[in-house]
Amino acid sequence: MRSTEHKNRTKIIVKMTPIDILLDNNKKWAEAQIEVDPAFFKRLEALQSPEFLWIGCSDSRVPANQITGTKPGEVFVHRNVANLVVENDLNAMSVIQYSVEVLKVKHIIVCGHYGCGGIQAALSDQKWGLLDKWLYHIKSVYLKYKAEIDALPTQQERLNRLVELNVHEQILTLSKTPIVLNAWKNENSPQLHGWVYSLGNGILKSIIEVMPDSRSELS
């Protein structure tokens, strides 16, 4: 009588790490892009000509392309804590110079958002170490508008107003940089836009708009 030998086979399941998941998602995304548009990556390879520079917060909940419905290659992006424009920040100034003088963007958007951790940290009494040097710029905005902000009835309203005023001040700072002033003089561009994004409803709110021909009205 012939016997049949059965061997136990163990299926090995390798658990993917968060990094593995990101890389796997990237492959799926790339394949999906090619399926919809076979020339998609060839076009990106050939030229970068965005119309917009986005200066936004590093917050992971405020992705520039998704909330504006734009595609890769359409928005040049710089992000930092609380979307600041600091004149001695070589990183930000290099991005602005490259976008204005090389890419010839037509619009610069500074976008803050309600619920910003940087704004909350700046108004707290807690010490944050190295971050305090960065938060100093937000505290300066608060001190400039202290009477207006402190007059508001709730802490949430005060935080929200500081978010808006911070965006307003970054636009004013941007409008006074030699990079933008030279571009206004020579190119009559770019336009400056200060926006605030609501995490609660996904809507962008315009706070300030500055056109090249209205710079004399800035204060």
Residue frames relative to the residue before (quaternion, step in Angstrom):
aa qw qx qy qz dx dy dz
M 1.0000 0.0000 0.0000 0.0000 0.00 0.00 0.00
R 0.3304 -0.7681 0.5234 0.1641 3.55 -0.83 1.04
S 0.2093 -0.7837 0.5738 0.1126 3.56 -0.84 0.95
T 0.3053 -0.7362 0.5771 0.1782 3.49 -1.15 0.68
E 0.2664 -0.7741 0.5580 0.1357 3.53 -0.78 1.04
H 0.1629 -0.7852 0.5932 0.0717 3.51 -0.78 1.06
K 0.1783 -0.7815 0.5914 0.0880 3.52 -0.86 0.93
N 0.4072 -0.6984 0.5335 0.2486 3.51 -0.97 0.87
R 0.1280 -0.7863 0.6017 0.0573 3.50 -0.81 1.01
T 0.2060 -0.7881 0.5734 0.0878 3.56 -0.74 1.10
K 0.2845 -0.7543 0.5700 0.1586 3.53 -0.76 1.05
I 0.2421 -0.7865 0.5570 0.1125 3.53 -0.65 1.16
I 0.1207 -0.7861 0.6047 0.0416 3.55 -0.72 1.09
V 0.1856 -0.7833 0.5869 0.0869 3.53 -0.62 1.15
K 0.3257 -0.7580 0.5347 0.1831 3.55 -0.61 1.12
M 0.3727 -0.7393 0.5202 0.2095 3.54 -0.81 1.02
T 0.3969 -0.6882 0.5548 0.2472 3.54 -1.05 0.81
P 0.6766 -0.4727 0.3505 0.4426 3.62 -1.20 0.23
I 0.6395 0.5134 -0.3250 0.4710 3.60 1.06 -0.72
D 0.6221 0.5348 -0.3353 0.4632 3.60 1.02 -0.81
I 0.6444 0.5291 -0.3185 0.4508 3.57 1.01 -0.85
L 0.6361 0.5244 -0.3295 0.4603 3.58 0.99 -0.81
L 0.6776 0.4880 -0.2915 0.4666 3.58 0.89 -0.92
D 0.6479 0.5046 -0.3154 0.4755 3.57 1.03 -0.77
N 0.6368 0.5191 -0.3230 0.4698 3.58 1.01 -0.79
N 0.6175 0.5536 -0.3377 0.4452 3.56 1.07 -0.74
K 0.6528 0.5104 -0.3142 0.4633 3.57 0.94 -0.85
K 0.6588 0.5035 -0.3081 0.4664 3.55 0.96 -0.89
W 0.6426 0.5252 -0.3182 0.4582 3.58 1.02 -0.84
A 0.6657 0.5085 -0.3021 0.4550 3.58 0.92 -0.93
E 0.6492 0.5121 -0.3100 0.4693 3.56 1.00 -0.84
A 0.6538 0.5137 -0.3110 0.4604 3.57 1.00 -0.83
Q 0.6354 0.5310 -0.3286 0.4543 3.58 1.02 -0.79
I 0.6699 0.4994 -0.2930 0.4647 3.56 0.95 -0.90
E 0.6304 0.5422 -0.3321 0.4454 3.55 1.04 -0.78
V 0.7015 0.4468 -0.2569 0.4922 3.58 0.99 -0.85
D 0.8056 0.0325 0.0541 0.5891 3.56 0.96 -0.97
P 0.2708 -0.8184 0.4822 0.1563 3.62 0.04 1.24
A 0.7163 0.4423 -0.2531 0.4766 3.61 1.12 -0.58
F 0.3317 0.7989 -0.4638 0.1915 3.59 1.29 -0.01
F 0.7552 0.3951 -0.2260 0.4717 3.59 0.66 -1.06
K 0.5781 0.5710 -0.3751 0.4462 3.57 1.13 -0.51
R 0.6531 0.5032 -0.3095 0.4738 3.57 1.02 -0.80
L 0.6523 0.5100 -0.3192 0.4611 3.58 0.96 -0.82
E 0.6267 0.5484 -0.3221 0.4502 3.55 1.07 -0.76
A 0.7061 0.5228 -0.2660 0.3967 3.52 0.91 -0.97
L 0.8361 -0.0372 0.1038 0.5374 3.60 0.87 -0.85
Q 0.1265 -0.7365 0.6568 0.1004 3.52 -1.22 0.69
S 0.1667 0.7960 -0.5622 0.1503 3.58 -0.48 1.17
P 0.0410 0.8338 -0.5483 0.0498 3.61 0.60 1.11
E 0.4165 -0.7010 0.5258 0.2423 3.55 -1.16 0.63
F 0.7738 0.3341 -0.1356 0.5208 3.55 1.23 -0.55
L 0.1663 -0.6983 0.6793 0.1525 3.52 -1.30 0.60
W 0.1614 -0.7841 0.5972 0.0496 3.55 -0.82 1.07
I 0.0539 -0.7605 0.6468 0.0193 3.57 -0.74 1.08
G 0.1028 0.8408 -0.5121 0.1423 3.54 -0.16 1.30
C 0.6319 -0.5120 0.4202 0.4024 3.52 -1.36 -0.01
S 0.5519 -0.6298 0.4445 0.3181 3.55 -1.18 0.61
D 0.3988 0.7437 -0.4602 0.2758 3.58 1.26 -0.23
S 0.4713 -0.7225 0.4418 0.2465 3.57 -0.78 1.08
R 0.6414 0.5474 -0.3158 0.4351 3.57 1.25 -0.33
V 0.7094 0.4211 -0.2415 0.5110 3.58 1.29 -0.05
P 0.0680 0.8274 -0.5511 0.0840 3.61 0.47 1.20
A 0.4991 -0.7172 0.3971 0.2807 3.56 -0.53 1.20
N 0.7136 0.4740 -0.2835 0.4309 3.59 0.72 -1.02
Q 0.6768 0.5107 -0.3071 0.4322 3.56 0.87 -0.92
I 0.7442 0.4265 -0.2594 0.4439 3.59 0.77 -0.94
T 0.7076 0.3948 -0.2723 0.5189 3.60 1.24 -0.21
G 0.4426 -0.7225 0.4398 0.2978 3.59 1.25 0.03
T 0.4662 0.6724 -0.4465 0.3621 3.56 1.11 0.66
K 0.4390 -0.7042 0.5092 0.2283 3.54 -1.28 0.49
P 0.6665 -0.4586 0.3745 0.4530 3.60 -1.23 0.21
G 0.7547 0.3479 -0.2740 0.4840 3.56 -0.90 0.95
E 0.6734 0.5181 -0.2945 0.4375 3.59 1.24 -0.29
V 0.7787 0.2086 -0.1166 0.5801 3.60 1.20 -0.45
F 0.2583 -0.7249 0.6217 0.1461 3.55 -0.91 1.02
V 0.1397 -0.8595 0.4917 0.0027 3.59 -0.57 1.14
H 0.0125 0.7359 -0.6770 -0.0010 3.51 -1.16 0.85
R 0.0205 -0.8139 0.5802 -0.0235 3.57 -0.86 0.95
N 0.0981 0.7644 -0.6355 0.0467 3.54 -1.18 0.67
V 0.6868 -0.4568 0.3385 0.4528 3.58 -1.25 0.09
A 0.8644 0.0150 -0.0732 0.4973 3.56 -0.76 1.18
N 0.4843 -0.7331 0.4083 0.2477 3.60 1.14 0.73
L 0.2317 0.8041 -0.5088 0.2022 3.55 0.78 1.08
V 0.2024 -0.7134 0.6546 0.1469 3.53 -1.30 0.58
V 0.0393 0.8113 -0.5747 0.0998 3.56 -0.21 1.34
E 0.4643 -0.7476 0.4027 0.2517 3.55 -0.56 1.19
N 0.7197 0.3943 -0.2679 0.5047 3.62 1.10 -0.46
D 0.4744 0.6274 -0.4536 0.4190 3.57 1.28 0.38
L 0.3039 -0.8001 0.4903 0.1646 3.57 -0.15 1.29
N 0.5935 0.5734 -0.3618 0.4335 3.55 1.09 -0.67
A 0.7136 0.4477 -0.2574 0.4733 3.57 0.71 -1.11
M 0.6764 0.5000 -0.3057 0.4461 3.60 0.87 -0.90
S 0.6241 0.5288 -0.3372 0.4660 3.59 1.08 -0.66
V 0.6389 0.5164 -0.3160 0.4746 3.57 1.02 -0.82
I 0.6665 0.5012 -0.3021 0.4619 3.57 0.91 -0.92
Q 0.6627 0.5054 -0.3128 0.4557 3.58 0.88 -0.89
Y 0.6725 0.4978 -0.3028 0.4562 3.58 0.85 -0.93
S 0.6829 0.4945 -0.2971 0.4482 3.57 0.89 -0.91
V 0.7086 0.4547 -0.2617 0.4718 3.58 1.00 -0.82
E 0.7835 0.3784 -0.1856 0.4567 3.58 0.75 -1.05
V 0.7491 0.3557 -0.2083 0.5187 3.59 1.08 -0.63
L 0.7615 0.3644 -0.2023 0.4964 3.57 0.74 -1.04
K 0.2640 -0.8055 0.4912 0.2004 3.59 1.27 -0.42
V 0.1102 0.8090 -0.5671 0.1085 3.59 0.85 0.93
K 0.4065 -0.7273 0.5106 0.2122 3.55 -1.13 0.71
H 0.7885 0.1896 -0.0803 0.5796 3.57 1.20 -0.49
I 0.1086 -0.7436 0.6539 0.0875 3.55 -1.12 0.77
I 0.1231 -0.7962 0.5920 0.0210 3.55 -0.75 1.12
V 0.1122 -0.7313 0.6677 0.0818 3.55 -0.96 0.94
C 0.0240 -0.8363 0.5459 -0.0452 3.55 -0.50 1.19
G 0.1132 -0.7657 0.6314 0.0465 3.53 -0.77 1.12
H 0.2102 -0.7780 0.5703 0.1592 3.58 -1.22 -0.14
Y 0.5260 -0.6045 0.4965 0.3338 3.52 -1.15 0.69
G 0.7552 0.3209 -0.2619 0.5080 3.56 -1.01 0.78
C 0.3391 0.7658 -0.4849 0.2521 3.59 1.22 0.42
G 0.4425 -0.7157 0.4828 0.2427 3.57 -0.76 1.07
G 0.6222 0.5494 -0.3421 0.4405 3.58 1.08 -0.68
I 0.6401 0.5109 -0.3127 0.4811 3.56 1.03 -0.80
Q 0.6539 0.5134 -0.3066 0.4635 3.57 0.94 -0.89
A 0.6588 0.5135 -0.3056 0.4571 3.57 0.96 -0.88
A 0.6520 0.5318 -0.3148 0.4394 3.58 0.99 -0.85
L 0.7158 0.4336 -0.2514 0.4862 3.60 1.08 -0.67
S 0.5829 0.5749 -0.3785 0.4318 3.58 1.25 -0.11
D 0.5027 -0.6422 0.4872 0.3124 3.57 -1.30 0.24
Q 0.4803 0.6924 -0.4236 0.3325 3.57 1.29 -0.04
K 0.3719 -0.7003 0.5647 0.2287 3.54 -1.18 0.68
W 0.1771 -0.8290 0.5287 0.0436 3.56 -0.83 1.05
G 0.5376 -0.6416 0.4064 0.3663 3.59 1.21 0.22
L 0.8494 -0.0325 0.0537 0.5241 3.56 -0.90 -0.95
L 0.6168 0.5810 -0.3405 0.4076 3.57 1.03 -0.79
D 0.5604 0.6266 -0.3868 0.3791 3.60 1.13 -0.57
K 0.6144 0.5515 -0.3502 0.4424 3.59 1.09 -0.65
W 0.6637 0.4784 -0.2894 0.4968 3.56 1.12 -0.68
L 0.6688 0.5102 -0.2921 0.4551 3.57 0.98 -0.87
Y 0.4817 0.6733 -0.4278 0.3628 3.58 1.23 -0.37
H 0.6423 0.5380 -0.3266 0.4374 3.59 1.02 -0.79
I 0.6490 0.4840 -0.3149 0.4953 3.59 1.10 -0.65
K 0.6231 0.5395 -0.3362 0.4557 3.58 1.00 -0.80
S 0.6182 0.5459 -0.3406 0.4515 3.59 1.08 -0.71
V 0.6265 0.5144 -0.3317 0.4827 3.58 1.06 -0.74
Y 0.6391 0.5289 -0.3251 0.4541 3.57 0.95 -0.87
L 0.6770 0.4964 -0.3011 0.4524 3.60 0.85 -0.93
K 0.6224 0.5485 -0.3402 0.4428 3.58 1.06 -0.71
Y 0.7931 0.2530 -0.1068 0.5437 3.58 1.02 -0.85
K 0.1944 0.8479 -0.4804 0.1120 3.57 1.28 0.41
A 0.6717 0.5133 -0.3112 0.4342 3.60 0.82 -0.97
E 0.6683 0.4990 -0.2972 0.4649 3.58 0.94 -0.90
I 0.6913 0.4866 -0.2802 0.4548 3.57 0.88 -0.99
D 0.6953 0.4891 -0.2845 0.4431 3.59 0.83 -0.97
A 0.6136 0.5728 -0.3457 0.4195 3.58 1.19 -0.47
L 0.5589 0.6096 -0.3925 0.4024 3.58 1.22 -0.33
P 0.5578 -0.6969 0.3521 0.2814 3.61 -0.91 0.91
T 0.8037 0.2215 -0.1201 0.5391 3.61 1.03 -0.65
Q 0.6186 -0.5544 0.4082 0.3785 3.54 -1.24 0.50
Q 0.6292 0.5396 -0.3434 0.4416 3.59 1.01 -0.75
E 0.6511 0.5023 -0.3143 0.4743 3.57 0.99 -0.80
R 0.6378 0.5241 -0.3263 0.4605 3.58 1.04 -0.75
L 0.6502 0.5096 -0.3091 0.4712 3.57 0.98 -0.84
N 0.6637 0.5114 -0.3032 0.4539 3.57 0.91 -0.93
R 0.6677 0.4933 -0.3112 0.4626 3.56 0.97 -0.82
L 0.6348 0.5139 -0.3372 0.4682 3.59 1.03 -0.68
V 0.5764 0.5608 -0.3718 0.4637 3.60 1.10 -0.63
E 0.6931 0.4780 -0.2730 0.4654 3.59 0.87 -0.97
L 0.6834 0.4797 -0.2898 0.4679 3.57 0.90 -0.90
N 0.5986 0.5566 -0.3567 0.4523 3.57 1.10 -0.62
V 0.6403 0.5059 -0.3151 0.4846 3.58 0.97 -0.85
H 0.6336 0.5430 -0.3206 0.4483 3.57 0.94 -0.92
E 0.6960 0.4775 -0.2747 0.4606 3.59 0.88 -0.95
Q 0.6305 0.5270 -0.3460 0.4529 3.61 1.03 -0.68
I 0.6205 0.5234 -0.3369 0.4771 3.57 1.09 -0.69
L 0.6451 0.5115 -0.3238 0.4663 3.60 0.96 -0.82
T 0.6370 0.5156 -0.3223 0.4738 3.58 0.99 -0.82
L 0.6504 0.5284 -0.3031 0.4538 3.55 0.94 -0.95
S 0.6748 0.5224 -0.2938 0.4307 3.57 0.96 -0.88
K 0.7046 0.4535 -0.2569 0.4815 3.58 1.23 -0.41
T 0.4862 0.6624 -0.4458 0.3551 3.60 1.23 0.00
P 0.5799 -0.5951 0.4204 0.3644 3.62 -1.02 0.68
I 0.5902 0.5863 -0.3653 0.4177 3.58 1.09 -0.68
V 0.7233 0.4238 -0.2411 0.4890 3.56 0.80 -1.02
L 0.6363 0.5365 -0.3344 0.4420 3.61 0.95 -0.80
N 0.6588 0.4951 -0.3031 0.4785 3.60 0.99 -0.83
A 0.6526 0.5100 -0.3157 0.4630 3.57 1.00 -0.82
W 0.6302 0.5247 -0.3312 0.4667 3.57 1.01 -0.76
K 0.6738 0.5061 -0.2911 0.4529 3.55 0.98 -0.87
N 0.7853 0.3678 -0.1670 0.4692 3.55 0.86 -0.98
E 0.8055 0.2746 -0.1123 0.5129 3.57 1.02 -0.77
N 0.2875 -0.7586 0.5115 0.2832 3.59 1.27 -0.42
S 0.6453 0.4042 -0.2882 0.5806 3.51 1.10 0.85
P 0.6437 -0.0831 -0.7501 -0.1272 1.71 -2.37 0.94
Q 0.5148 -0.5676 0.5250 0.3703 3.52 -1.38 0.08
L 0.2746 -0.7649 0.5644 0.1451 3.58 -1.08 0.74
H 0.0640 -0.8068 0.5869 -0.0228 3.56 -0.91 0.97
G 0.1244 -0.7840 0.6050 0.0616 3.56 -0.85 0.98
W 0.0029 -0.8237 0.5634 -0.0637 3.56 -0.55 1.18
V 0.1587 -0.7383 0.6385 0.1481 3.52 -1.33 0.32
Y 0.2675 -0.7724 0.5647 0.1135 3.55 -0.94 1.01
S 0.2855 -0.7538 0.5702 0.1587 3.55 -0.99 0.87
L 0.3619 -0.7260 0.5438 0.2149 3.56 -0.71 1.06
G 0.6333 0.5878 -0.3192 0.3892 3.57 1.16 -0.59
N 0.8277 0.1243 -0.0595 0.5441 3.59 1.06 -0.68
G 0.5164 -0.6905 0.3917 0.3210 3.59 1.26 0.05
I 0.5595 0.6316 -0.3727 0.3862 3.59 1.27 0.13
L 0.3488 -0.7153 0.5732 0.1955 3.55 -1.13 0.80
K 0.1662 -0.7823 0.5964 0.0688 3.56 -0.95 0.93
S 0.3576 -0.7309 0.5422 0.2095 3.57 -0.84 0.98
I 0.1900 -0.7967 0.5691 0.0727 3.58 -0.83 1.06
I 0.7940 -0.0852 0.1059 0.5925 3.57 0.96 -0.88
E 0.0829 -0.7672 0.6350 0.0374 3.57 -1.09 0.79
V 0.0394 -0.8017 0.5965 -0.0010 3.58 -0.83 0.95
M 0.1838 -0.7756 0.5995 0.0723 3.53 -0.70 1.17
P 0.6501 -0.5392 0.3553 0.4004 3.62 -1.08 0.55
D 0.7242 0.4410 -0.2526 0.4661 3.59 0.96 -0.77
S 0.6707 0.4759 -0.3136 0.4746 3.61 1.25 0.04
R 0.3576 0.7830 -0.4601 0.2174 3.58 1.25 0.12
S 0.6092 0.5712 -0.3533 0.4216 3.59 1.14 -0.60
E 0.6407 0.5406 -0.3129 0.4463 3.58 1.25 -0.41
L 0.5323 0.6551 -0.4032 0.3534 3.58 1.25 -0.30
S 0.1289 -0.7816 0.6060 0.0717 3.52 -1.13 0.66
